[in-house]
Amino acid sequence: MADDKKLTKRSEDFSAWYNEVVLKAELADYSPVRGCMVIRPRGYGIWERMQHQLDTMFKETGHENAYFPLFIPESFMKKEAEHVEGFAPETAVVTHGGGKKLEEPLIVRPTSETIIYAMYAKWVQSYRDLPILINQWANVVRWEMRTRLFLRTLEFLWQEGHTAHATHEEAGEEARRMLGVYRDFMEGYMAMPVVTGVKTDAERFAGALQTYSCEAMMQDNKALQSGTSHDLGQNFAKAFDLRFQTEAGGIEFAWNTSWGVSTRLIGGLVMTHGDDNGLRVPPLLAPIEIVIVPIWRSEEDKGRVKAAAHLIKESLLSWERRIPGRLRVHVDDRDGIKPGAKYFEWELRGIPLRLEIGPRDLDQNQAILVRRDTGVKRAVSLSSVGEDAADLLHLIQETMLIDARERREHNSIRGGITYARFREVMEGDGGFVYAGWCGDAKCEAAIKEETKATIRVLPDEEFRSAEPPKTCLKCGSASIAEALWAKAY
Amino acid sequence: MADDKKLTKRSEDFSAWYNEVVLKAELADYSPVRGCMVIRPRGYGIWERMQHQLDTMFKETGHENAYFPLFIPESFMKKEAEHVEGFAPETAVVTHGGGKKLEEPLIVRPTSETIIYAMYAKWVQSYRDLPILINQWANVVRWEMRTRLFLRTLEFLWQEGHTAHATHEEAGEEARRMLGVYRDFMEGYMAMPVVTGVKTDAERFAGALQTYSCEAMMQDNKALQSGTSHDLGQNFAKAFDLRFQTEAGGIEFAWNTSWGVSTRLIGGLVMTHGDDNGLRVPPLLAPIEIVIVPIWRSEEDKGRVKAAAHLIKESLLSWERRIPGRLRVHVDDRDGIKPGAKYFEWELRGIPLRLEIGPRDLDQNQAILVRRDTGVKRAVSLSSVGEDAADLLHLIQETMLIDARERREHNSIRGGITYARFREVMEGDGGFVYAGWCGDAKCEAAIKEETKATIRVLPDEEFRSAEPPKTCLKCGSASIAEALWAKAY
């Protein structure tokens, strides 16, 4: 950060801006292994908060955690035809172990359906053993050729839920329930609004009956698929002989779901909320919510403002706020660095609230609170600083969601767009376009070919236009469903 | 569990008993991948509680979490001579990715010193960038030929701390501090007493100056190395050019430590506390602390005891105990399973406290609390059940540690043992033997060859005998240090 302090502006080069923010805010770094990144403590701290909240939500919906092997025998991957076709081209293969060539190569898991349903087949005999509701926090590897920090890396961290049910209805409800959990998390904690819906066949998970997805709009108007939930039907149950005795005494294959989100969410957070000064982290996910910067000119002042800064920290920590957990506060009292340089650094890192305290503030029993999201400053009395700070954090969290939603709506186009205009939009600023689709994969493929835009989802009812589109965006035939089109990460 | 309900007795075949407990208590299962296990929810729940507590202790001592790549370039492993010699024979090697042969094979990490210190070298310029105090929760792979559930598996879960310091003194203190954290955790939470000390050269970590270890005694009198902390000196700093500008303006290599514990701890928990009825889990690590079993004969009673069981659960949950967190309670009100069968199942799983409630108890406003550790029953009033249960859990936790410590001391031999007698002991019941050592690796090797016993540690002062041994157990020359000898896992 020493020489080249200024970030590239988002409007100049969004992609360069993104990489600079991730690196300079020390969220992650490139590693010596092609396509693999290091998640540094400031990035991992955000991931830990994400994990904690998601894990709580998974447990509240009845799931337990477990851990399955990293390695999958090659033969397992081949048992479900669509699945192997989808994943085989991007696998990492272990061919040697303990100095010897293996009889059967092992695949480093790109996802764990195969190994997990093979185990479920061992555990399930009767309907009494169902449902199985298990989640796994793990690393997975997909051999991507073009990688981007957080968004697409060879190895990434994620959670994968895998469930088995006695009926298709129950599995369908589960897949939908977890999509809802993801949405609640993304909106409630990440302040990142999403459009939910179902994927077309072209974009389905390899081996699923239906894939549901959360799609968020980044600041470059591209879509980020931020979480998916799959109704797997009986495809994997049949491939791995996952059968059970029904209550009536018959034998049936179980019904499965799987669902996952990954460290990609951190990339989504950056591209949803960052600005030209750096990152902006929603308070609920910020490892540090408030940074206190004491300001002094003379040595005499230095002692008393530093002492005051630490006293304020104690007072903030002892303040019992409404949401669980104490305020997360850091005092930056480093010597030899000017306050302006500290502000710059903490803004870059996206800490939601800065508290400045100088000798004159101290004399007036006040401090200055500065919001990272808006830059607005406010003087507050030291006697009510805990309450004021907590209120502001709450407000920042809400404001960030509202702002992001407004930005998305501002960059969404609905109703009667011509294909010519659509092409202009996709060549220009892009955005979310809601338009009709005839249901033919050929129209979908042609649009992708010509504009790089894809159907992100057939949106759920609440996201659909009041007036349903009548014709297909591409061919003009009757529309069978409204589709959300966008270029995507 | 249907047919073969009885466990093998520990006295008959400790090893068979161990496997049966792990499988039947559903802590883990064998997977279709040789040497890799599945950690099932009941086992993973214990690991989550271990992780949570250790993570808290790491953060309290100033560490942050981060994540480094799973894959390590083969050339990195070779940069530290001892390190590669120690780990190369047991690596899993990825030779193909994305359908192509790789130019340089990638090692699946057996431990992450090399990749982590390569990154630190990038991040550290000056003494101001030190210390770096980072921990990683991760999976690692070591290609073991003979595997045992939890104790030795190809893949296991662990944490690895990696720190960099400006002075050797500071690094030495860190290595010692983390050994202390491990000991506090193992004794305070696992109720598993350990002997701490330093390893001999033969047992040192490949690449370390000093390895410190926690050694616990299992119920078959063998030692389990349950956690290690390494003073790495400047070995890795030199291999990876991890240098910094000193305050005085010179350039020096940094000083490193690393330290780790793994899912092996779960095996240690089983072998420390299990009995012939199954597992016994210390309350602080038990995902369920209290299981409530309502008892009924008539349909009429069934309704009211089931209702009472759930009311008691609510009352237990609302009880604010002294240690943080609510009581963890489960009601087993399954129909069609007799109370005795339920008792059997929950004893096997090691739940610390069982609460029985029948119609007659209900009439008398009481319930029966049964301790898993001692089997002792006690009637308690329903008006004070929260306090009584919490007190008992506290007592169980303490009793388990005291019992384990007594067992260890009972099976430890100190002072003036002849080598002939030592061989008898090691051929018989085994145990911890404290005896003199001349410092010669040849004596150590000869004893290992003849008895399979090794020097577990040169124990720290508090574990040494009041009367220091004068001569070497093997050769009779002057002893330079008291050594703890035992057969080990």
Interface residues (C-beta under 8 A of the other chain):
Chain A: D29 S31 P32 V33 C36 M37 V38 I39 R40 P41 Y44 G45 W47 E48 E64 N65 A66 Y67 F68 P69 L70 F71 I72 P73 F76 A88 P89 E90 T91 A92 V93 V94 T95 H96 G97 G98 G99 P105 L106 V108 I115 A118 M119 K122 W123 I134 A138 N139 V141 W143 M145 L154 E155 L157
Chain B: D29 S31 P32 V33 C36 M37 V38 I39 R40 P41 Y44 G45 W47 E48 E64 N65 A66 Y67 F68 P69 L70 F71 I72 P73 F76 A88 P89 E90 T91 A92 V93 V94 T95 H96 G97 G98 G99 P105 L106 V108 I115 A118 M119 K122 W123 I134 A138 N139 V141 W143 M145 L154 E155 L157
